[in-house]
Amino acid sequence: MTNFNITPNRRNNIHGYKWTFVPKDVLPMWVADMDFPAPKPILNALHKVVDHGVLGYEIPGKVLQETVAARMDLLYKWKVQPEAVLTVTGIVSGFSVAARAFCSQKKGVAIQTPVYNEFHEVKNNIGIPQVDIPLVKSVKGNIISYKIDWDVFEKQVKKARIFLLCNPHNPLGIIFSRKELTRMAEICIKNNVIIVSDEIHSEILLNGNKFTPMAKISREIEKHVITLVAPSKTFNVPGLFCGFAIIPNEELRKPFEAELHHLHLYVGSMGLHAANAAFSGQCDGWLKELNTYLTGNRDFLVDYVTKYMPNVRTTVPDATYLGWLDFTQTGIEGSPFDFFLKNAKVFLSDGKVFGKEGEGHVRINFGTSRKLLKEGLDKMRKALDSK
Ligand SMILES: Cc1ncc(COP(=O)(O)O)c(C=O)c1O
């Protein structure tokens, strides 16, 4: 059994981001990585490479493509040919590559807001238009949830060339249903829009929830989808920058692959070895325990907010280790991000980086020990109580 209650000190890492970016007296609960060591089979694979000693050029071979294809079959009974699997230097690189391959200054990218900040950067990075499709918030007691407005979806998505779908959704934690995915896909296909489905969080499933990849819905839909997956969130190896674009349709795959080569976006050898070990199935026992622990953290967070933070609203995420808290009813002046940094010494993700609908909200990363989660929430509660 893995003891997720114990987390190593991350403040002394010279290249560290989450813990090193913030002052020593501030608790980081922001960028989306977890405070847990990666599972042993991945660490063993990396040790083996280091022990060999020669760190020459390495390329992702057939073995890795087969490993990724086998994982899709194992998880979803989604049969993909190994050659449909391309390696990318992270999922965000995949957004840019897809946008460069398919968008123009007239037709750009559609995104469902509020959404992961890097979705908003594609327009700037590539110089293309962005179309927003706001999700519609509803409130029940102190629980918030978000739905698609289908009229808005159709009206907006048809202005774009690619629809960048975030499923499971960061920061809202939604797993879109088969029905919703089918309807989104039908609208995209009717309007000649390619779906780029970011499924990076697809294996962080809380409470035993199930996930269906967009491209698995039907062979017809699959032809219009670029699926982006990675071991990075699931097995906590994002620093190795290794992801995959699964593109069964050659008409989409060839232009995507050409852009990858133009840009020389090749993954480092450590990323390749780690990904192979991660997707080989050897880490799945660890993953099961992780998802149980994270479900406990999610429930702890929702209960805590409900009991001790009056007027604060929260999502109940189906997936991811990201909570979304709404402070719009609390009378905090200015942004809750600034408020908690100043008064609680907790560094969260400012809701407004996810789109204007995120103002008055923060994203909280609960991919940590229960002890640190409680410590952060206690500090936030105290700051709210003494406001
Ligand atoms: C939805 C989503 N996509 C992509 C990424 C980052 O992917 P990468 O580091 O592989 O570029 C994140 C990280 O938080 C994310 O939440």
The ligand as an SDF file (V2000), in Angstrom:
LIG
                    3D

 16 16  0  0  0  0  0  0  0  0999 V2000
   -6.2260   20.1530  -19.1820 C   0  0  0  0  0  0  0  0  0  0  0  0
   -4.7380   20.2400  -19.2230 C   0  0  0  0  0  0  0  0  0  0  0  0
   -4.0960   20.1090  -20.3820 N   0  0  0  0  0  0  0  0  0  0  0  0
   -2.7500   20.1740  -20.4700 C   0  0  0  0  0  0  0  0  0  0  0  0
   -1.9850   20.4090  -19.3570 C   0  0  0  0  0  0  0  0  0  0  0  0
   -0.4890   20.5100  -19.4470 C   0  0  0  0  0  0  0  0  0  0  0  0
    0.0140   19.5250  -20.2570 O   0  0  0  0  0  0  0  0  0  0  0  0
    1.5580   19.4580  -20.6270 P   0  0  0  0  0  0  0  0  0  0  0  0
    2.3360   19.7840  -19.4120 O   0  0  0  0  0  0  0  0  0  0  0  0
    1.7050   18.0440  -21.0890 O   0  0  0  0  0  0  0  0  0  0  0  0
    1.7810   20.4170  -21.7300 O   0  0  0  0  0  0  0  0  0  0  0  0
   -2.6210   20.5640  -18.1110 C   0  0  0  0  0  0  0  0  0  0  0  0
   -1.8200   20.8740  -16.9150 C   0  0  0  0  0  0  0  0  0  0  0  0
   -2.3040   21.3620  -15.9490 O   0  0  0  0  0  0  0  0  0  0  0  0
   -4.0200   20.4770  -18.0440 C   0  0  0  0  0  0  0  0  0  0  0  0
   -4.6630   20.6000  -16.8980 O   0  0  0  0  0  0  0  0  0  0  0  0
  1  2  1  0
  2  3  1  0
  2 15  2  0
  3  4  2  0
  4  5  1  0
  5  6  1  0
  5 12  2  0
  6  7  1  0
  7  8  1  0
  8  9  2  0
  8 10  1  0
  8 11  1  0
 12 13  1  0
 12 15  1  0
 13 14  2  0
 15 16  1  0
M  END
$$$$
